[in-house]
Amino acid sequence: MRILQVSAELFPLLKTGGLADVAGALPIALMAADQDARVLLPGFPAILAGLRDAAPVAEFAAPWGERFALRAGRIVIDGNPPIQAYVIDAPALYERPGNPYEDTTRQPYGDNHRRFALLGWAAAQLAQGLDPSWRPEVVHAHDWHAGLAPAYLHFARQAGAPHVGSVFTVHNLAYQGISAPWNFVDLGLPAPAFHMDGLEYHGQLSFMKGGLYFADRLTTVSPTYAREIQTPEQGFGLDGLLRLRGDVLTGILNAVDDKVWNPSTDAALVQGFHTPEGRHMAGKARCKAVLQHQLGLAARADAPLFILVSRLTEQKGLHLVLAGLDALVAQGGQLALLGSGEAWLEDAFRERAAAAPQSVSVTIGYDEMLAHQLFGGGDVTLVPSLFEPCGLTQMYGLKYGSLPLVRRVGGLADTVVDCTLEDIASGDATGFVFDRFDDADYGRALRRAFALYQHAPDWRRVRGNAMRRPADWNTAAAQYIEVYRQALEPAGT
């Protein structure tokens, strides 16, 4: 099957979150399953710089009249076969300061509707033969940035174009690509597309809603999140539409690329390690000691090291971490944080690190090597989110023996089993889970983590359970292939 993956990011070239990890790993897993998978990406400088053997494919006109070039080449992720990639060469749209979506003042770019409409438009053009040598059978669009691809394909079919299946994956429903209604005139879609049964969302234009309404099949990144987004609490105003389309919605749990995230072979670690039952875990102790020295933390093997690798937003439950930090330090724990986001959270964590430098380390920004080192040296990975579509952070923690402490939502509920006495005894326990999004319930989970850490045999047993938990992409790829087959079926079958 010929499958075109459409995404705004792809690890390792450009990453602001878990979307990039999935976009980099899924096409490789599909190729391993004998599928002809390619990717389409916007020409951000980091992506163009990583495109090998780039060659022009064609020029094409955007809906608003400007002409742009499409290039093809290969993207190589260490240890994996190269990914065949199309990249839109549009410097005026993509060569900007700041992150891919916001300027240096953290405001969304005013022409984001054009920048990402072009991504969906290019996908539809490829589906209609823009590259004479390769035409996709299925277009798989990821998150709001690619949300117009299914809409363009829907109206192309109405105009007589061949059927190309469309799949739309929600990675985080909270980010919907909403803009002013007058931007619709730039999109090149017929007037009926701007309707409550289409892209219109409370008088505004929503790329996310376009993907949800027009795609043949919908997926999201965990089974629990697929259920949650059909409720008013987690549906962000789109729960009614998602319930209406619930029969074509599938939750497929994300996985981990073993060639990138593997503690036995990870070049970022000072010494590799692997289980079973802790007999080959000396490397983790060394990773922890080196990390403590590197971050200026007290060199204490007996201090449980809690790590936090995250966007700094309230959604991630970071006010719970701040509120519980005094108790964490008082019990002899340490915290190492890597992330960036809301200014008040950055400032608050910096202040805590300045006040207790031997117990709290804060690194603002993102450093891929340090992220690997944190998982390698950490004992507990904090993910106390308000909502979490899937979460890859807890999966990295599981794989590296840094037991996740999570709230029972989304993919966190699907991947972490609480350390009850029964689950420790049965071999199912893999971390610490709490339910209510409040300081008290988080604090109880924190105390359970300290209690388990002080009982070394049980700690080692649970850590071994966590590290052995399957998280391979082969299973996820097989589920996506089935969804692609469904997307190719005629409507109503």
Summary of the structure (lengths in Angstrom):
residues: 493
radius of gyration: 22.8
end to end distance: 19.8
largest distance: 68.6
contacts: 1803
relative contact order: 0.11
helix: 41%
strand: 21%
